[in-house]
Amino acid sequence: GAQLFAGLLSVDDRLALVTFAERGETLLPLTPLSKAGVRERVTALIGQVQTDGTRTDFTPALRAALDQVGTPPGDDASAPILIIFSDGQLNLGEDQATAAARDTLLRELAPACRAAGIRIFGVAFSGEADLGLLETLAEGRVAWHSVPSDPRTSTRPS
């Protein structure tokens, strides 16, 4: 998913890579794809991303987007986008921490992203993904992607 998306970007685009699980890590700050070697670096970085499936915190992704974007663009064509590729649910290990993170996402970070002109999209890779949260963050702009054992079949989780 992320490799495919990165490969479809134009040389005029900029890309940042942020992983998020228990904590967020910026693997690549917002960088023009026109710089020498950037596409190869992006491919290598995405290939190194590993998940352990125990914790998922979306807040670092939104914070990184806000930190890196700066001033809102003047038109939709150059508006920054944040694509959240996720196979899980918001889960910080404790119910209270998870509820606080959800509140921060919905009341603070998502509105701040919208105010900064950042359009959020979600891509879910598992039936375990929190589609409701992704749809709320992305204002309905969510895709479900699965790679079934039989490529002629694909279903969206209910």
N, C-alpha and C positions, 0 to 999 in steps of 0.2 A: 503494500500500500504506500508507504512513505517513499520507497525507492521509485515506484512508478510515478508518484506525484512529482518528486524532485526531477525526474527525467523529462517531464512534460513542461517544465518551466523554461522561459525564454532567457536568452543571454542578458536581456535588459532587466530581469527580475533580481530581487535580493531574497536571501533565505537565511533564516536562523534555525538551529536545531536545539530543542530543549527536551531532555528526558524528564519524566516525572514518575515517581513511585513513592517511596517513603519521603524522598526529598527531590528537589529539582536540580538539574545540572545543565548548564548551557554548554553544549558540545561545540557549537559554532555560533558566534555572535552574528547579528544581521550583516550579511556580506554580499556584495554584488557577485552574481554568477559570471560576470564578464572577467573577473580576475583569474589569472592563470592558475590552473590546478584545483580550483574550487570544486568543480563538479566531481573530480576524482576523490577529493577529500570528503565531500558529502556522501558519496557512495560508500566509502570506507567507514565513515562514522555511523551511518545507518546500519551497516552490516555488523557493527560491534555492539549495538544495543541489545541488551539482554534483560529479560524480566523474570522475576521470581514468583510473581502471581500472588504475593501476600498482602501488599499495601498499594493503594493508588490514591494519590492526592493531586487533583487537577489544579490547585491554586498556584503552584510554581509556574505552570504553563501560562496562565493569564498574567501573573506578575511579570514574567519575562517579556511577554508581548508588550505590556505597558512600559517597561523599562527601555525597550529597544526601539519603539516606534517614534516617540517624540511628538512633534506637532502633527495634527490631523492634516491629511492631504486635501486639496481643493476639489477633487472630483472622484467619482466612483471608480474610474478606470485605474487610478493609482492608489486606491484605498488599500491599506494593509489588511491581510487576512490571517487568521489564526486557525489552523486545522488541528483538531485534537484527534489523534489516532489512538483508540483505546480498546482494550480487550477486557476491561474490568469495570468495577464499580468504585465509587468514592468510598475508601475504607482506610482509616488511619489507625485501626486496631482497637480503638475504644469508642463506644457509642457517643460519648460526650464530645470527644475530639472530632469525630466524623460529622456530628451535627454542627459544631462550630465552623468547620471547614465549609460545609454546605451553605451555611448562613453567609459566610464571607464571600463565597463564590457568587451567590445570587443577589446579595444586597450591596456588595462593594465592588468586586472585581469585574463581573459582567457589565454592570452599568458604566464603570470607568472605561472599559474597553469600547463600549458603544460611544461614549462621549469623545473618545480619542479617534473615532472613525474606524476602529478595528472591527471587521466582520468575522464572526466566529462560525466555523463549520465543524461538524463532528463526523468521524468515520468509526463505526463500531465493527470490531472483528470477531465478536463472540456473542453467543446468546447470554453470556454473563454480564455483558456491558450494560451500564445504567442508561438505557435509551432515554428515559424520562429526563434525567439530568442533562444529558447531551442535547436533547431537543430544546430544553429550556435555555441552556447557555447559548445555543446556536439559533435560537428563535425559529426552530423547525427545520433548519438546514442540516439534516443528518442523513447519512447514507449507511446502509447495512451492507457489509461485505462478508461473504463467507467463501471459503475454499473447500467445497465438499469433496468427499472421496470420489464421487461421480460428478464430473464437471457439468453434466447436463441437468443437474438439479441444484437448486439454491433456494433457501428459504429465509425469510426474515423472522426473527424471534417475535413471539407474541407479547 
